[in-house]
Amino acid sequence: MQKHRGFTLIELLVVIAIIALLMGILLPVLGVVREQGRRAVCGQNERNTGLGLHMYANEYDGKLPLNEVDRWLFDVSYWTTDIVLKTGAFDRHIFYCPSWRQRDRIIFWRYGENLPLGTPEGYLQPEPQDIATRKNYHRIMGYFWFIDYRDPATGKYRDPPMNPSGPEKEWVRSVIATKQAPALVELIADVTASNGPDRTTADFSTATGGCWSRWQVYDRSNHLKKGNRPVGGNILFVDGHVQWRRFEDMEHRWFRTVSAPSFWW
Protein backbone atom coordinates (compact mmCIF):
# COMPACT_ATOMS: atom_id res chain seq x y z
CA MET A 1 0.00 0.00 0.00
CA GLN A 2 1.31 3.44 -1.00
CA LYS A 3 1.88 5.80 1.89
CA HIS A 4 0.97 9.50 1.60
CA ARG A 5 3.67 11.75 2.95
CA GLY A 6 2.52 14.95 4.74
CA PHE A 7 4.43 18.10 5.64
CA THR A 8 6.86 17.94 8.50
CA LEU A 9 6.74 20.51 11.27
CA ILE A 10 9.91 22.15 9.98
CA GLU A 11 8.48 22.46 6.48
CA LEU A 12 5.31 24.06 7.83
CA LEU A 13 7.34 26.52 9.87
CA VAL A 14 9.40 27.43 6.80
CA VAL A 15 6.24 28.03 4.74
CA ILE A 16 4.75 30.19 7.53
CA ALA A 17 7.98 32.18 7.79
CA ILE A 18 8.02 32.80 4.03
CA ILE A 19 4.37 33.95 4.07
CA ALA A 20 5.08 36.27 7.00
CA LEU A 21 8.10 37.71 5.19
CA LEU A 22 6.06 38.32 2.04
CA MET A 23 3.28 39.94 4.03
CA GLY A 24 5.81 42.18 5.75
CA ILE A 25 7.04 43.32 2.34
CA LEU A 26 3.65 43.66 0.64
CA LEU A 27 1.54 45.33 3.35
CA PRO A 28 3.52 48.61 3.41
CA VAL A 29 3.44 48.69 -0.39
CA LEU A 30 -0.32 48.12 -0.40
CA GLY A 31 -0.71 50.89 2.18
CA VAL A 32 1.17 53.30 -0.08
CA VAL A 33 -0.96 52.28 -3.06
CA ARG A 34 -4.18 52.79 -1.08
CA GLU A 35 -3.07 56.23 0.06
CA GLN A 36 -2.17 57.19 -3.51
CA GLY A 37 -5.67 56.17 -4.51
CA ARG A 38 -7.17 58.25 -1.70
CA ARG A 39 -5.12 61.26 -2.79
CA ALA A 40 -6.47 60.89 -6.34
CA VAL A 41 -10.09 60.70 -5.11
CA CYS A 42 -9.43 63.66 -2.80
CA GLY A 43 -8.13 65.77 -5.68
CA GLN A 44 -11.17 64.87 -7.78
CA ASN A 45 -13.46 65.88 -4.91
CA GLU A 46 -11.87 69.31 -4.93
CA ARG A 47 -12.20 69.60 -8.72
CA ASN A 48 -15.88 68.68 -8.56
CA THR A 49 -16.55 71.18 -5.79
CA GLY A 50 -14.74 73.86 -7.75
CA LEU A 51 -16.79 73.02 -10.82
CA GLY A 52 -20.00 73.62 -8.88
CA LEU A 53 -18.69 76.98 -7.64
CA HIS A 54 -17.62 78.01 -11.15
CA MET A 55 -21.07 77.15 -12.49
CA TYR A 56 -22.56 79.53 -9.93
CA ALA A 57 -19.96 82.21 -10.71
CA ASN A 58 -20.71 82.01 -14.43
CA GLU A 59 -24.23 83.22 -13.70
CA TYR A 60 -23.15 86.04 -11.36
CA ASP A 61 -20.41 87.87 -13.25
CA GLY A 62 -17.70 85.65 -11.81
CA LYS A 63 -18.65 86.31 -8.18
CA LEU A 64 -18.55 83.50 -5.64
CA PRO A 65 -21.13 82.92 -2.87
CA LEU A 66 -19.53 84.54 0.19
CA ASN A 67 -20.19 83.04 3.61
CA GLU A 68 -22.61 85.17 5.60
CA VAL A 69 -20.93 84.57 8.97
CA ASP A 70 -17.22 84.73 9.81
CA ARG A 71 -16.19 81.19 10.73
CA TRP A 72 -13.26 78.80 10.47
CA LEU A 73 -12.06 77.78 7.02
CA PHE A 74 -13.76 74.37 7.02
CA ASP A 75 -17.10 75.87 8.15
CA VAL A 76 -19.39 76.42 5.16
CA SER A 77 -23.03 77.48 5.22
CA TYR A 78 -25.85 75.16 4.20
CA TRP A 79 -26.75 77.70 1.54
CA THR A 80 -23.27 77.63 -0.01
CA THR A 81 -23.20 73.83 -0.25
CA ASP A 82 -26.69 73.96 -1.77
CA ILE A 83 -25.14 75.80 -4.73
CA VAL A 84 -22.76 72.92 -5.49
CA LEU A 85 -25.33 70.18 -4.88
CA LYS A 86 -27.92 71.84 -7.14
CA THR A 87 -25.82 70.86 -10.14
CA GLY A 88 -27.24 67.37 -9.57
CA ALA A 89 -23.97 65.64 -10.35
CA PHE A 90 -22.62 65.29 -6.80
CA ASP A 91 -23.61 64.29 -3.29
CA ARG A 92 -22.41 65.38 0.13
CA HIS A 93 -19.50 62.95 0.16
CA ILE A 94 -17.43 65.06 -2.26
CA PHE A 95 -16.98 67.56 0.58
CA TYR A 96 -14.93 65.07 2.62
CA CYS A 97 -11.46 63.62 2.12
CA PRO A 98 -11.32 59.80 1.87
CA SER A 99 -8.17 59.83 4.03
CA TRP A 100 -10.29 61.00 6.96
CA ARG A 101 -13.63 59.24 6.55
CA GLN A 102 -14.56 59.81 10.21
CA ARG A 103 -15.37 63.42 9.28
CA ASP A 104 -18.00 62.34 6.75
CA ARG A 105 -20.74 61.89 9.35
CA ILE A 106 -24.19 63.38 9.77
CA ILE A 107 -23.25 65.29 12.95
CA PHE A 108 -20.60 67.27 11.04
CA TRP A 109 -22.68 67.63 7.88
CA ARG A 110 -25.54 69.10 9.93
CA TYR A 111 -23.42 70.81 12.56
CA GLY A 112 -25.66 73.89 12.63
CA GLU A 113 -28.51 71.83 14.08
CA ASN A 114 -26.45 70.65 17.08
CA LEU A 115 -27.25 66.95 16.69
CA PRO A 116 -26.08 64.75 19.58
CA LEU A 117 -23.03 62.52 19.23
CA GLY A 118 -24.17 59.13 17.99
CA THR A 119 -26.99 60.43 15.78
CA PRO A 120 -27.56 57.66 13.18
CA GLU A 121 -26.46 58.33 9.63
CA GLY A 122 -30.02 57.64 8.49
CA TYR A 123 -31.38 60.54 10.56
CA LEU A 124 -34.69 61.45 8.90
CA GLN A 125 -35.59 64.85 10.36
CA PRO A 126 -35.47 67.28 7.39
CA GLU A 127 -33.12 70.24 7.41
CA PRO A 128 -34.56 73.73 7.99
CA GLN A 129 -35.48 75.32 4.66
CA ASP A 130 -35.67 79.01 5.53
CA ILE A 131 -33.02 80.83 3.44
CA ALA A 132 -31.82 83.04 6.28
CA THR A 133 -31.33 79.98 8.47
CA ARG A 134 -29.49 78.09 5.73
CA LYS A 135 -27.12 81.02 5.30
CA ASN A 136 -26.48 81.14 9.05
CA TYR A 137 -26.20 77.41 9.80
CA HIS A 138 -22.93 75.84 8.79
CA ARG A 139 -21.56 72.43 8.01
CA ILE A 140 -18.06 71.27 8.96
CA MET A 141 -16.26 70.22 5.79
CA GLY A 142 -13.25 68.00 5.15
CA TYR A 143 -11.59 70.83 3.21
CA PHE A 144 -10.61 74.44 3.73
CA TRP A 145 -12.57 76.91 1.62
CA PHE A 146 -10.77 80.17 0.89
CA ILE A 147 -13.89 82.08 -0.16
CA ASP A 148 -13.93 85.51 1.44
CA TYR A 149 -16.30 86.72 4.13
CA ARG A 150 -17.86 90.18 4.20
CA ASP A 151 -19.30 91.54 7.42
CA PRO A 152 -22.82 92.70 6.44
CA ALA A 153 -22.81 95.28 9.26
CA THR A 154 -19.54 97.02 8.37
CA GLY A 155 -19.01 95.97 4.75
CA LYS A 156 -15.43 94.94 5.63
CA TYR A 157 -13.79 91.79 4.34
CA ARG A 158 -11.70 89.33 6.32
CA ASP A 159 -8.00 90.16 6.76
CA PRO A 160 -5.83 88.28 4.22
CA PRO A 161 -4.05 85.10 5.32
CA MET A 162 -0.49 85.29 6.60
CA ASN A 163 2.30 84.52 4.18
CA PRO A 164 5.72 84.99 5.84
CA SER A 165 7.83 83.89 2.88
CA GLY A 166 6.22 85.31 -0.23
CA PRO A 167 3.70 87.63 -1.90
CA GLU A 168 0.49 88.24 0.04
CA LYS A 169 -2.10 85.50 -0.16
CA GLU A 170 -5.72 86.42 -0.82
CA TRP A 171 -9.21 85.26 -0.04
CA VAL A 172 -11.26 84.64 -3.18
CA ARG A 173 -14.31 86.75 -4.02
CA SER A 174 -14.45 86.19 -7.77
CA VAL A 175 -13.06 83.64 -10.21
CA ILE A 176 -12.35 86.35 -12.82
CA ALA A 177 -10.99 89.16 -10.64
CA THR A 178 -8.09 87.92 -8.53
CA LYS A 179 -5.05 89.97 -7.50
CA GLN A 180 -2.68 87.32 -8.78
CA ALA A 181 -3.00 84.96 -11.74
CA PRO A 182 -5.82 82.42 -11.13
CA ALA A 183 -3.29 79.58 -11.37
CA LEU A 184 -1.57 80.96 -8.25
CA VAL A 185 -4.64 81.62 -6.09
CA GLU A 186 -5.86 78.79 -3.83
CA LEU A 187 -9.61 78.14 -3.67
CA ILE A 188 -9.98 74.84 -1.75
CA ALA A 189 -7.43 72.72 0.11
CA ASP A 190 -7.12 69.68 2.32
CA VAL A 191 -7.53 70.36 6.02
CA THR A 192 -4.12 70.60 7.66
CA ALA A 193 -4.76 71.71 11.23
CA SER A 194 -2.67 71.56 14.39
CA ASN A 195 -2.82 72.47 18.05
CA GLY A 196 -0.11 75.11 17.63
CA PRO A 197 1.91 77.11 15.09
CA ASP A 198 5.30 75.39 15.63
CA ARG A 199 5.70 72.70 12.95
CA THR A 200 8.25 70.74 14.99
CA THR A 201 6.20 70.43 18.20
CA ALA A 202 2.57 70.75 17.07
CA ASP A 203 0.24 67.76 16.99
CA PHE A 204 -1.78 67.56 13.76
CA SER A 205 -4.28 65.02 15.07
CA THR A 206 -5.52 66.77 18.24
CA ALA A 207 -6.60 70.30 17.29
CA THR A 208 -9.43 71.51 19.52
CA GLY A 209 -12.32 73.56 18.21
CA GLY A 210 -16.09 73.53 18.26
CA CYS A 211 -16.24 69.76 17.88
CA TRP A 212 -14.20 69.38 21.04
CA SER A 213 -16.33 71.73 23.12
CA ARG A 214 -19.51 70.08 21.83
CA TRP A 215 -18.62 66.37 21.68
CA GLN A 216 -14.97 66.06 22.84
CA VAL A 217 -13.98 65.17 19.27
CA TYR A 218 -10.68 66.51 17.93
CA ASP A 219 -10.12 68.25 14.62
CA ARG A 220 -7.20 66.84 12.66
CA SER A 221 -5.40 66.87 9.34
CA ASN A 222 -6.44 64.79 6.36
CA HIS A 223 -3.27 63.06 5.17
CA LEU A 224 -1.26 61.88 8.17
CA LYS A 225 1.72 59.60 8.65
CA LYS A 226 3.13 58.19 11.88
CA GLY A 227 0.05 59.15 13.83
CA ASN A 228 0.19 62.93 14.02
CA ARG A 229 2.42 64.23 11.23
CA PRO A 230 0.96 65.37 7.87
CA VAL A 231 2.54 64.43 4.57
CA GLY A 232 0.85 67.22 2.59
CA GLY A 233 -2.43 67.97 0.87
CA ASN A 234 -4.22 68.62 -2.39
CA ILE A 235 -4.95 72.24 -3.32
CA LEU A 236 -7.45 73.42 -5.93
CA PHE A 237 -6.58 76.71 -7.61
CA VAL A 238 -9.00 79.20 -9.11
CA ASP A 239 -8.07 78.17 -12.66
CA GLY A 240 -9.29 74.62 -11.89
CA HIS A 241 -6.04 72.69 -11.57
CA VAL A 242 -5.19 70.63 -8.48
CA GLN A 243 -1.68 70.39 -7.08
CA TRP A 244 -0.22 68.22 -4.31
CA ARG A 245 1.76 70.32 -1.83
CA ARG A 246 4.15 68.62 0.58
CA PHE A 247 3.87 69.58 4.22
CA GLU A 248 7.47 70.81 4.08
CA ASP A 249 6.28 73.46 1.63
CA MET A 250 3.26 74.51 3.71
CA GLU A 251 3.20 77.37 6.18
CA HIS A 252 1.05 78.36 9.12
CA ARG A 253 -1.26 80.95 7.54
CA TRP A 254 -4.38 81.44 9.65
CA PHE A 255 -6.05 81.03 13.02
CA ARG A 256 -9.35 82.41 14.33
CA THR A 257 -7.97 83.22 17.78
CA VAL A 258 -4.62 82.53 19.40
CA SER A 259 -6.02 79.53 21.30
CA ALA A 260 -7.79 78.11 18.22
CA PRO A 261 -6.32 75.53 15.81
CA SER A 262 -3.55 76.65 13.48
CA PHE A 263 -4.32 76.17 9.79
CA TRP A 264 -1.65 75.31 7.23
CA TRP A 265 -1.51 75.25 3.44
C-alpha positions in Angstrom: 0.0 0.0 0.0 1.3 3.4 -1.0 1.9 5.8 1.9 1.0 9.5 1.6 3.7 11.7 3.0 2.5 14.9 4.7 4.4 18.1 5.6 6.9 17.9 8.5 6.7 20.5 11.3 9.9 22.1 10.0 8.5 22.5 6.5 5.3 24.1 7.8 7.3 26.5 9.9 9.4 27.4 6.8 6.2 28.0 4.7 4.7 30.2 7.5 8.0 32.2 7.8 8.0 32.8 4.0 4.4 33.9 4.1 5.1 36.3 7.0 8.1 37.7 5.2 6.1 38.3 2.0 3.3 39.9 4.0 5.8 42.2 5.7 7.0 43.3 2.3 3.7 43.7 0.6 1.5 45.3 3.3 3.5 48.6 3.4 3.4 48.7 -0.4 -0.3 48.1 -0.4 -0.7 50.9 2.2 1.2 53.3 -0.1 -1.0 52.3 -3.1 -4.2 52.8 -1.1 -3.1 56.2 0.1 -2.2 57.2 -3.5 -5.7 56.2 -4.5 -7.2 58.2 -1.7 -5.1 61.3 -2.8 -6.5 60.9 -6.3 -10.1 60.7 -5.1 -9.4 63.7 -2.8 -8.1 65.8 -5.7 -11.2 64.9 -7.8 -13.5 65.9 -4.9 -11.9 69.3 -4.9 -12.2 69.6 -8.7 -15.9 68.7 -8.6 -16.6 71.2 -5.8 -14.7 73.9 -7.7 -16.8 73.0 -10.8 -20.0 73.6 -8.9 -18.7 77.0 -7.6 -17.6 78.0 -11.2 -21.1 77.1 -12.5 -22.6 79.5 -9.9 -20.0 82.2 -10.7 -20.7 82.0 -14.4 -24.2 83.2 -13.7 -23.2 86.0 -11.4 -20.4 87.9 -13.3 -17.7 85.6 -11.8 -18.6 86.3 -8.2 -18.5 83.5 -5.6 -21.1 82.9 -2.9 -19.5 84.5 0.2 -20.2 83.0 3.6 -22.6 85.2 5.6 -20.9 84.6 9.0 -17.2 84.7 9.8 -16.2 81.2 10.7 -13.3 78.8 10.5 -12.1 77.8 7.0 -13.8 74.4 7.0 -17.1 75.9 8.1 -19.4 76.4 5.2 -23.0 77.5 5.2 -25.9 75.2 4.2 -26.8 77.7 1.5 -23.3 77.6 0.0 -23.2 73.8 -0.2 -26.7 74.0 -1.8 -25.1 75.8 -4.7 -22.8 72.9 -5.5 -25.3 70.2 -4.9 -27.9 71.8 -7.1 -25.8 70.9 -10.1 -27.2 67.4 -9.6 -24.0 65.6 -10.3 -22.6 65.3 -6.8 -23.6 64.3 -3.3 -22.4 65.4 0.1 -19.5 63.0 0.2 -17.4 65.1 -2.3 -17.0 67.6 0.6 -14.9 65.1 2.6 -11.5 63.6 2.1 -11.3 59.8 1.9 -8.2 59.8 4.0 -10.3 61.0 7.0 -13.6 59.2 6.6 -14.6 59.8 10.2 -15.4 63.4 9.3 -18.0 62.3 6.7 -20.7 61.9 9.3 -24.2 63.4 9.8 -23.2 65.3 13.0 -20.6 67.3 11.0 -22.7 67.6 7.9 -25.5 69.1 9.9 -23.4 70.8 12.6 -25.7 73.9 12.6 -28.5 71.8 14.1 -26.4 70.6 17.1 -27.2 67.0 16.7 -26.1 64.7 19.6 -23.0 62.5 19.2 -24.2 59.1 18.0 -27.0 60.4 15.8 -27.6 57.7 13.2 -26.5 58.3 9.6 -30.0 57.6 8.5 -31.4 60.5 10.6 -34.7 61.5 8.9 -35.6 64.8 10.4 -35.5 67.3 7.4 -33.1 70.2 7.4 -34.6 73.7 8.0 -35.5 75.3 4.7 -35.7 79.0 5.5 -33.0 80.8 3.4 -31.8 83.0 6.3 -31.3 80.0 8.5 -29.5 78.1 5.7 -27.1 81.0 5.3 -26.5 81.1 9.0 -26.2 77.4 9.8 -22.9 75.8 8.8 -21.6 72.4 8.0 -18.1 71.3 9.0 -16.3 70.2 5.8 -13.3 68.0 5.1 -11.6 70.8 3.2 -10.6 74.4 3.7 -12.6 76.9 1.6 -10.8 80.2 0.9 -13.9 82.1 -0.2 -13.9 85.5 1.4 -16.3 86.7 4.1 -17.9 90.2 4.2 -19.3 91.5 7.4 -22.8 92.7 6.4 -22.8 95.3 9.3 -19.5 97.0 8.4 -19.0 96.0 4.8 -15.4 94.9 5.6 -13.8 91.8 4.3 -11.7 89.3 6.3 -8.0 90.2 6.8 -5.8 88.3 4.2 -4.1 85.1 5.3 -0.5 85.3 6.6 2.3 84.5 4.2 5.7 85.0 5.8 7.8 83.9 2.9 6.2 85.3 -0.2 3.7 87.6 -1.9 0.5 88.2 0.0 -2.1 85.5 -0.2 -5.7 86.4 -0.8 -9.2 85.3 0.0 -11.3 84.6 -3.2 -14.3 86.8 -4.0 -14.5 86.2 -7.8 -13.1 83.6 -10.2 -12.3 86.4 -12.8 -11.0 89.2 -10.6 -8.1 87.9 -8.5 -5.0 90.0 -7.5 -2.7 87.3 -8.8 -3.0 85.0 -11.7 -5.8 82.4 -11.1 -3.3 79.6 -11.4 -1.6 81.0 -8.2 -4.6 81.6 -6.1 -5.9 78.8 -3.8 -9.6 78.1 -3.7 -10.0 74.8 -1.8 -7.4 72.7 0.1 -7.1 69.7 2.3 -7.5 70.4 6.0 -4.1 70.6 7.7 -4.8 71.7 11.2 -2.7 71.6 14.4 -2.8 72.5 18.0 -0.1 75.1 17.6 1.9 77.1 15.1 5.3 75.4 15.6 5.7 72.7 12.9 8.2 70.7 15.0 6.2 70.4 18.2 2.6 70.7 17.1 0.2 67.8 17.0 -1.8 67.6 13.8 -4.3 65.0 15.1 -5.5 66.8 18.2 -6.6 70.3 17.3 -9.4 71.5 19.5 -12.3 73.6 18.2 -16.1 73.5 18.3 -16.2 69.8 17.9 -14.2 69.4 21.0 -16.3 71.7 23.1 -19.5 70.1 21.8 -18.6 66.4 21.7 -15.0 66.1 22.8 -14.0 65.2 19.3 -10.7 66.5 17.9 -10.1 68.2 14.6 -7.2 66.8 12.7 -5.4 66.9 9.3 -6.4 64.8 6.4 -3.3 63.1 5.2 -1.3 61.9 8.2 1.7 59.6 8.6 3.1 58.2 11.9 0.0 59.1 13.8 0.2 62.9 14.0 2.4 64.2 11.2 1.0 65.4 7.9 2.5 64.4 4.6 0.8 67.2 2.6 -2.4 68.0 0.9 -4.2 68.6 -2.4 -4.9 72.2 -3.3 -7.5 73.4 -5.9 -6.6 76.7 -7.6 -9.0 79.2 -9.1 -8.1 78.2 -12.7 -9.3 74.6 -11.9 -6.0 72.7 -11.6 -5.2 70.6 -8.5 -1.7 70.4 -7.1 -0.2 68.2 -4.3 1.8 70.3 -1.8 4.2 68.6 0.6 3.9 69.6 4.2 7.5 70.8 4.1 6.3 73.5 1.6 3.3 74.5 3.7 3.2 77.4 6.2 1.0 78.4 9.1 -1.3 80.9 7.5 -4.4 81.4 9.7 -6.1 81.0 13.0 -9.3 82.4 14.3 -8.0 83.2 17.8 -4.6 82.5 19.4 -6.0 79.5 21.3 -7.8 78.1 18.2 -6.3 75.5 15.8 -3.6 76.6 13.5 -4.3 76.2 9.8 -1.6 75.3 7.2 -1.5 75.2 3.4 
